[in-house]
Amino acid sequence: MKIGIVVYSQTEHTYSVAQKLQKRLQEKGKEVELERVVMKGEAQPGSKDMEFEIIPEVEKYDALIFGSPVQAFSLARPMKAYLEQIPSLQGKKIALFVTKGVRFNWTGGTQAIGKMKKISQSKGGSIVGTDIIVWNKNRDEKIDALLRRFSAIF
């Protein structure tokens, strides 16, 4: 099984989680590639037009893990735009995670996961796991739990 981890990361927090996940899955003998969604310039708040510098192709993967930060209490607009442009996720196992800075439930983590889930399912993907990492003093424990859960799934 070839697994793709595709992330958008603005502050490198989301990317650091993805790197740890890649390492854990590779230690289990999985073939894993880590790719980034990269914007041309900066994603302006409220902008509907997103230009990508790097758009990872997902067709070559059997399973995918998408990661994104929460921004403005919702899914980061670049990740939303990226997911919406993918033609199909038919038959692919998909796990999702987001990172956020504020621990309260109402600060967008659940909403961001819900948006990623809805878009992925609308393209035929099968959601097999989700997680929210709050970037606070307990983050290492939460990241370890995510690594255990996701490595058991794939």
N, C-alpha and C positions, 0 to 999 in steps of 0.2 A: 504494500500500500504506500503510495506516494502522498505525503501530507504537505500542504502549503499553509504557511502562517503569513497572513497578509495584514499589515498594520498601517495605520496613520498615527503618527506621534509628533506632537509639537514640542513637548518639553523633554522628550526621551524617556519618560516614565513608562509609557505604554510599550515602547520598543524594548526597554530593559526586561519587562515581564516576558515579552515574546522571545527574547534571547534565552532566558532561563528555560522557557518551555521547549524551545528547539533543542537545547542541550539535553534536557531530561528525556525527550522522545528519542533522540539519537542514541543515548545511553541504553535505551531499551531496544535498539536495533532497527528503529524506524528510519525510513528515508524522508528527510524533512528539509524543506527550503523556506527561508525567511525572506519575505519581500516587503518593500515599503511602498505605500501610496505617497507620491510626492507632487505637491502643487507647484505650478509656475508662479513665482512670487508668493505673496501672502494671501490667504483666504480672507477676504474682507467680510466683516459681519454684515449679514443681510444680503450679500451678493448672491444672485441666482446663477451667474456665469462662473463656472469653475474650469480652469485650464490645468490639465495635468502635465507634469514633466515626466513622471513615471506612472504607468498604469499596468500593474501586474495582471498577467493572463492566468485564468484559473482552469482552463480546459485540461491542462496536463496533470492536474491533481485528482486523486480519488477522494480525498477528504480535505477540508479547509478549516482553519481557525482564523477568525477575523477579530482584530483588536483595535480599539479606538478610545480616545479620551472622551469624557463628557465635557461639553462646552455650552455655556449659557443654559444649563439645566436640560440639555438634550444631546443627542448624538452629534458629534462634530460634523459640520456641513461637508467637509471634504470626504469623509468616509461615507456619508449618506449619498453624495453624488457618485462616488466610486461604485458602491453597491448597486445603485440604480442603473448604471450603464452596463453592468454585466448581463450578457444575453441569456445565459442559462446556468443553473446550478443543479440541474436534473440529475438525480441519483447520487448526489454527493452528501456525505456526512459532514455536518457543520457544527462547530463549537464557536461560541462568541464570548468575548470579555471586554469590559470597559474599565478604565481607570478614572478616578475622580478625586478631587481634593477635599470635599466636604462630606462628613460622615452621615448627615441626616438623610433619611429615605427620600424626602421630597426634593432632593437636589439633583435629580435627573438620571441617576444610574439605571433605575428600572425602566424609565421611559426610553433611554438610549438602547438598552438591550431589546426592549419591545419593538423599537423601530428596525433594528438590525434583523431581528427574528422575522418580522412581517415581510421585509424586502426579500430576505433569503428564501423564505417559504413560497413567496409569490413567484419565484424563479425555479421552483422545484426542489430546493434543498431540504434536507431532513435535519432538523436541529437535534443534536444529541447532548448538548451541555451549554451552560451559560455561567458567567461569574462576574462579580463586580469587586474591584479592588479599590479600597479607599486609601489614598496616599497619606496615611498618618502613622503613628508610632507602632501600630499593630500590623503594618503592611507586610512584613516578612512572613508572619504566620499565615496571613490570607494568601500570599503568593504561593507558599508551600502547599496550602490546601488546594489551590487551583492546579498546581503542577501534579499533585496526586490524582485529583479527579480527572483531569484531561488526559493524563498518561494512561489511566485505566480505561478510558473510552476508546483510545486509538491503539 
